[in-house]
Amino acid sequence: MDDLISLDKYYNEVVQKYEQNPIIKAVEVAMDKLLSIHPEKKPLVSRFMRCQERFEYNKPSNFMEMFTGKTPFILNEGGLRMSLKKKIPETIDLFERLKQEKDYSFVAGTGNRGKNGLVSYHCYTVVGVDADNFIKLYESRKKESITLNFREALDSLKFFVGYFKGML
Protein backbone atom coordinates (compact mmCIF):
# COMPACT_ATOMS: atom_id res chain seq x y z
CA MET A 1 0.00 0.00 0.00
CA ASP A 2 2.89 2.39 0.71
CA ASP A 3 4.05 1.89 -2.87
CA LEU A 4 0.71 3.05 -4.27
CA ILE A 5 1.16 6.26 -6.22
CA SER A 6 -1.91 8.25 -7.22
CA LEU A 7 -1.87 9.36 -10.86
CA ASP A 8 -4.02 11.87 -12.70
CA LYS A 9 -5.71 11.14 -16.03
CA TYR A 10 -2.43 12.00 -17.83
CA TYR A 11 -0.46 9.59 -15.61
CA ASN A 12 1.29 12.39 -13.73
CA GLU A 13 1.89 11.75 -10.04
CA VAL A 14 -0.65 13.50 -7.80
CA VAL A 15 0.93 15.20 -4.81
CA GLN A 16 -1.33 14.81 -1.77
CA LYS A 17 -2.08 18.05 0.13
CA TYR A 18 -2.65 16.15 3.36
CA GLU A 19 -1.20 13.03 4.91
CA GLN A 20 -3.45 10.15 3.97
CA ASN A 21 -5.23 8.18 6.67
CA PRO A 22 -3.98 4.57 6.22
CA ILE A 23 -7.46 3.10 6.76
CA ILE A 24 -9.03 5.38 4.15
CA LYS A 25 -6.17 4.64 1.76
CA ALA A 26 -6.68 0.90 2.29
CA VAL A 27 -10.41 1.20 1.54
CA GLU A 28 -9.69 3.25 -1.57
CA VAL A 29 -7.14 0.68 -2.83
CA ALA A 30 -9.57 -2.17 -2.12
CA MET A 31 -12.45 -0.37 -3.87
CA ASP A 32 -10.24 0.38 -6.85
CA LYS A 33 -9.38 -3.30 -7.17
CA LEU A 34 -13.01 -4.39 -6.71
CA LEU A 35 -14.20 -1.93 -9.35
CA SER A 36 -11.56 -3.12 -11.79
CA ILE A 37 -13.11 -6.59 -11.51
CA HIS A 38 -16.76 -5.47 -11.11
CA PRO A 39 -17.18 -2.13 -12.94
CA GLU A 40 -20.97 -2.58 -12.89
CA LYS A 41 -20.90 -1.83 -9.15
CA LYS A 42 -20.39 1.84 -9.97
CA PRO A 43 -23.51 3.70 -11.19
CA LEU A 44 -23.60 4.18 -14.96
CA VAL A 45 -23.66 7.98 -14.79
CA SER A 46 -20.70 7.96 -12.39
CA ARG A 47 -18.62 5.91 -14.84
CA PHE A 48 -18.65 8.86 -17.24
CA MET A 49 -17.29 11.37 -14.71
CA ARG A 50 -13.68 12.41 -15.20
CA CYS A 51 -11.74 11.27 -12.17
CA GLN A 52 -8.26 10.28 -11.09
CA GLU A 53 -9.21 6.94 -9.53
CA ARG A 54 -11.92 4.37 -10.30
CA PHE A 55 -13.37 4.57 -6.78
CA GLU A 56 -14.14 8.30 -7.07
CA TYR A 57 -17.67 9.51 -7.85
CA ASN A 58 -19.23 6.37 -6.47
CA LYS A 59 -22.04 6.02 -3.98
CA PRO A 60 -20.99 5.35 -0.36
CA SER A 61 -23.78 2.76 -0.10
CA ASN A 62 -22.00 0.77 -2.84
CA PHE A 63 -18.78 0.75 -0.79
CA MET A 64 -20.56 -0.26 2.37
CA GLU A 65 -22.62 -3.01 0.78
CA MET A 66 -19.63 -4.45 -1.10
CA PHE A 67 -17.58 -4.64 2.11
CA THR A 68 -20.26 -5.84 4.50
CA GLY A 69 -22.71 -7.70 2.29
CA LYS A 70 -25.51 -5.79 4.06
CA THR A 71 -27.61 -2.96 2.68
CA PRO A 72 -27.05 0.23 4.70
CA PHE A 73 -29.61 2.79 5.85
CA ILE A 74 -29.88 5.35 3.03
CA LEU A 75 -31.44 8.81 3.14
CA ASN A 76 -31.54 10.77 -0.14
CA GLU A 77 -28.33 9.38 -1.63
CA GLY A 78 -29.73 8.91 -5.13
CA GLY A 79 -31.69 11.39 -7.16
CA LEU A 80 -31.20 14.94 -8.26
CA ARG A 81 -31.98 16.82 -5.03
CA MET A 82 -28.81 18.42 -3.65
CA SER A 83 -30.11 19.09 -0.13
CA LEU A 84 -32.30 17.47 2.50
CA LYS A 85 -34.89 20.29 2.49
CA LYS A 86 -37.56 18.08 0.89
CA LYS A 87 -36.85 15.29 3.38
CA ILE A 88 -37.24 17.26 6.61
CA PRO A 89 -39.38 14.72 8.56
CA GLU A 90 -37.10 11.80 7.61
CA THR A 91 -33.98 13.83 8.39
CA ILE A 92 -35.27 14.99 11.78
CA ASP A 93 -36.18 11.37 12.60
CA LEU A 94 -32.64 10.31 11.66
CA PHE A 95 -31.09 13.11 13.76
CA GLU A 96 -33.21 12.09 16.76
CA ARG A 97 -32.17 8.46 16.35
CA LEU A 98 -28.49 9.46 16.04
CA LYS A 99 -28.93 11.54 19.19
CA GLN A 100 -30.41 8.59 21.11
CA GLU A 101 -28.21 5.77 19.85
CA LYS A 102 -24.48 5.93 20.25
CA ASP A 103 -23.43 2.81 18.35
CA TYR A 104 -23.57 3.59 14.64
CA SER A 105 -21.37 4.27 11.65
CA PHE A 106 -22.62 6.92 9.21
CA VAL A 107 -21.33 9.28 6.57
CA ALA A 108 -23.00 12.46 5.39
CA GLY A 109 -22.40 13.67 1.87
CA THR A 110 -22.69 16.88 -0.07
CA GLY A 111 -24.01 17.52 -3.53
CA ASN A 112 -22.78 19.88 -6.20
CA ARG A 113 -22.47 22.96 -4.03
CA GLY A 114 -20.31 23.36 -0.98
CA LYS A 115 -22.07 25.40 1.69
CA ASN A 116 -21.22 26.24 5.28
CA GLY A 117 -17.57 25.33 4.78
CA LEU A 118 -18.27 21.93 3.21
CA VAL A 119 -16.72 20.68 -0.04
CA SER A 120 -18.84 19.69 -3.07
CA TYR A 121 -19.28 15.96 -3.71
CA HIS A 122 -17.55 14.90 -0.53
CA CYS A 123 -18.29 12.59 2.41
CA TYR A 124 -17.86 13.38 6.09
CA THR A 125 -17.92 10.99 9.02
CA VAL A 126 -20.87 11.58 11.35
CA VAL A 127 -19.49 11.92 14.87
CA GLY A 128 -22.74 12.64 16.66
CA VAL A 129 -25.79 14.77 17.28
CA ASP A 130 -25.89 16.65 20.56
CA ALA A 131 -28.78 17.69 22.80
CA ASP A 132 -28.68 21.23 21.38
CA ASN A 133 -29.49 19.90 17.89
CA PHE A 134 -26.06 20.31 16.34
CA ILE A 135 -24.62 17.59 14.13
CA LYS A 136 -20.89 17.00 14.39
CA LEU A 137 -18.95 15.84 11.35
CA TYR A 138 -15.32 14.92 10.82
CA GLU A 139 -13.31 15.66 7.68
CA SER A 140 -10.68 12.93 7.53
CA ARG A 141 -8.37 14.49 4.93
CA LYS A 142 -7.87 17.77 6.75
CA LYS A 143 -8.43 16.13 10.15
CA GLU A 144 -10.90 18.76 11.26
CA SER A 145 -14.25 18.76 13.01
CA ILE A 146 -17.26 20.58 11.61
CA THR A 147 -20.41 21.45 13.54
CA LEU A 148 -23.68 22.38 11.83
CA ASN A 149 -27.03 23.27 13.31
CA PHE A 150 -29.98 21.33 11.91
CA ARG A 151 -30.98 24.10 9.49
CA GLU A 152 -27.43 24.31 8.08
CA ALA A 153 -27.31 20.52 7.78
CA LEU A 154 -30.63 20.41 5.89
CA ASP A 155 -29.34 23.05 3.49
CA SER A 156 -25.73 21.82 3.11
CA LEU A 157 -25.95 18.03 3.11
CA LYS A 158 -27.39 15.88 0.34
CA PHE A 159 -27.49 12.47 2.01
CA PHE A 160 -26.77 10.15 4.93
CA VAL A 161 -25.68 6.53 4.57
CA GLY A 162 -24.65 4.06 7.26
CA TYR A 163 -25.43 1.38 9.78
CA PHE A 164 -26.99 1.31 13.21
CA LYS A 165 -26.07 -1.34 15.74
CA GLY A 166 -27.71 -4.61 14.85
CA MET A 167 -27.74 -3.96 11.11
CA LEU A 168 -24.45 -5.79 10.54
C-alpha positions as CSV (number, residue, x, y, z in Angstrom):
1,M,0.0,0.0,0.0
2,D,2.9,2.4,0.7
3,D,4.0,1.9,-2.9
4,L,0.7,3.1,-4.3
5,I,1.2,6.3,-6.2
6,S,-1.9,8.3,-7.2
7,L,-1.9,9.4,-10.9
8,D,-4.0,11.9,-12.7
9,K,-5.7,11.1,-16.0
10,Y,-2.4,12.0,-17.8
11,Y,-0.5,9.6,-15.6
12,N,1.3,12.4,-13.7
13,E,1.9,11.7,-10.0
14,V,-0.6,13.5,-7.8
15,V,0.9,15.2,-4.8
16,Q,-1.3,14.8,-1.8
17,K,-2.1,18.0,0.1
18,Y,-2.6,16.1,3.4
19,E,-1.2,13.0,4.9
20,Q,-3.5,10.1,4.0
21,N,-5.2,8.2,6.7
22,P,-4.0,4.6,6.2
23,I,-7.5,3.1,6.8
24,I,-9.0,5.4,4.1
25,K,-6.2,4.6,1.8
26,A,-6.7,0.9,2.3
27,V,-10.4,1.2,1.5
28,E,-9.7,3.3,-1.6
29,V,-7.1,0.7,-2.8
30,A,-9.6,-2.2,-2.1
31,M,-12.5,-0.4,-3.9
32,D,-10.2,0.4,-6.9
33,K,-9.4,-3.3,-7.2
34,L,-13.0,-4.4,-6.7
35,L,-14.2,-1.9,-9.3
36,S,-11.6,-3.1,-11.8
37,I,-13.1,-6.6,-11.5
38,H,-16.8,-5.5,-11.1
39,P,-17.2,-2.1,-12.9
40,E,-21.0,-2.6,-12.9
41,K,-20.9,-1.8,-9.1
42,K,-20.4,1.8,-10.0
43,P,-23.5,3.7,-11.2
44,L,-23.6,4.2,-15.0
45,V,-23.7,8.0,-14.8
46,S,-20.7,8.0,-12.4
47,R,-18.6,5.9,-14.8
48,F,-18.6,8.9,-17.2
49,M,-17.3,11.4,-14.7
50,R,-13.7,12.4,-15.2
51,C,-11.7,11.3,-12.2
52,Q,-8.3,10.3,-11.1
53,E,-9.2,6.9,-9.5
54,R,-11.9,4.4,-10.3
55,F,-13.4,4.6,-6.8
56,E,-14.1,8.3,-7.1
57,Y,-17.7,9.5,-7.8
58,N,-19.2,6.4,-6.5
59,K,-22.0,6.0,-4.0
60,P,-21.0,5.3,-0.4
61,S,-23.8,2.8,-0.1
62,N,-22.0,0.8,-2.8
63,F,-18.8,0.8,-0.8
64,M,-20.6,-0.3,2.4
65,E,-22.6,-3.0,0.8
66,M,-19.6,-4.5,-1.1
67,F,-17.6,-4.6,2.1
68,T,-20.3,-5.8,4.5
69,G,-22.7,-7.7,2.3
70,K,-25.5,-5.8,4.1
71,T,-27.6,-3.0,2.7
72,P,-27.1,0.2,4.7
73,F,-29.6,2.8,5.9
74,I,-29.9,5.3,3.0
75,L,-31.4,8.8,3.1
76,N,-31.5,10.8,-0.1
77,E,-28.3,9.4,-1.6
78,G,-29.7,8.9,-5.1
79,G,-31.7,11.4,-7.2
80,L,-31.2,14.9,-8.3
81,R,-32.0,16.8,-5.0
82,M,-28.8,18.4,-3.6
83,S,-30.1,19.1,-0.1
84,L,-32.3,17.5,2.5
85,K,-34.9,20.3,2.5
86,K,-37.6,18.1,0.9
87,K,-36.8,15.3,3.4
88,I,-37.2,17.3,6.6
89,P,-39.4,14.7,8.6
90,E,-37.1,11.8,7.6
91,T,-34.0,13.8,8.4
92,I,-35.3,15.0,11.8
93,D,-36.2,11.4,12.6
94,L,-32.6,10.3,11.7
95,F,-31.1,13.1,13.8
96,E,-33.2,12.1,16.8
97,R,-32.2,8.5,16.4
98,L,-28.5,9.5,16.0
99,K,-28.9,11.5,19.2
100,Q,-30.4,8.6,21.1
101,E,-28.2,5.8,19.8
102,K,-24.5,5.9,20.3
103,D,-23.4,2.8,18.4
104,Y,-23.6,3.6,14.6
105,S,-21.4,4.3,11.7
106,F,-22.6,6.9,9.2
107,V,-21.3,9.3,6.6
108,A,-23.0,12.5,5.4
109,G,-22.4,13.7,1.9
110,T,-22.7,16.9,-0.1
111,G,-24.0,17.5,-3.5
112,N,-22.8,19.9,-6.2
113,R,-22.5,23.0,-4.0
114,G,-20.3,23.4,-1.0
115,K,-22.1,25.4,1.7
116,N,-21.2,26.2,5.3
117,G,-17.6,25.3,4.8
118,L,-18.3,21.9,3.2
119,V,-16.7,20.7,0.0
120,S,-18.8,19.7,-3.1
121,Y,-19.3,16.0,-3.7
122,H,-17.6,14.9,-0.5
123,C,-18.3,12.6,2.4
124,Y,-17.9,13.4,6.1
125,T,-17.9,11.0,9.0
126,V,-20.9,11.6,11.3
127,V,-19.5,11.9,14.9
128,G,-22.7,12.6,16.7
129,V,-25.8,14.8,17.3
130,D,-25.9,16.7,20.6
131,A,-28.8,17.7,22.8
132,D,-28.7,21.2,21.4
133,N,-29.5,19.9,17.9
134,F,-26.1,20.3,16.3
135,I,-24.6,17.6,14.1
136,K,-20.9,17.0,14.4
137,L,-19.0,15.8,11.4
138,Y,-15.3,14.9,10.8
139,E,-13.3,15.7,7.7
140,S,-10.7,12.9,7.5
141,R,-8.4,14.5,4.9
142,K,-7.9,17.8,6.8
143,K,-8.4,16.1,10.1
144,E,-10.9,18.8,11.3
145,S,-14.2,18.8,13.0
146,I,-17.3,20.6,11.6
147,T,-20.4,21.5,13.5
148,L,-23.7,22.4,11.8
149,N,-27.0,23.3,13.3
150,F,-30.0,21.3,11.9
151,R,-31.0,24.1,9.5
152,E,-27.4,24.3,8.1
153,A,-27.3,20.5,7.8
154,L,-30.6,20.4,5.9
155,D,-29.3,23.0,3.5
156,S,-25.7,21.8,3.1
157,L,-26.0,18.0,3.1
158,K,-27.4,15.9,0.3
159,F,-27.5,12.5,2.0
160,F,-26.8,10.1,4.9
161,V,-25.7,6.5,4.6
162,G,-24.6,4.1,7.3
163,Y,-25.4,1.4,9.8
164,F,-27.0,1.3,13.2
165,K,-26.1,-1.3,15.7
166,G,-27.7,-4.6,14.8
167,M,-27.7,-4.0,11.1
168,L,-24.5,-5.8,10.5
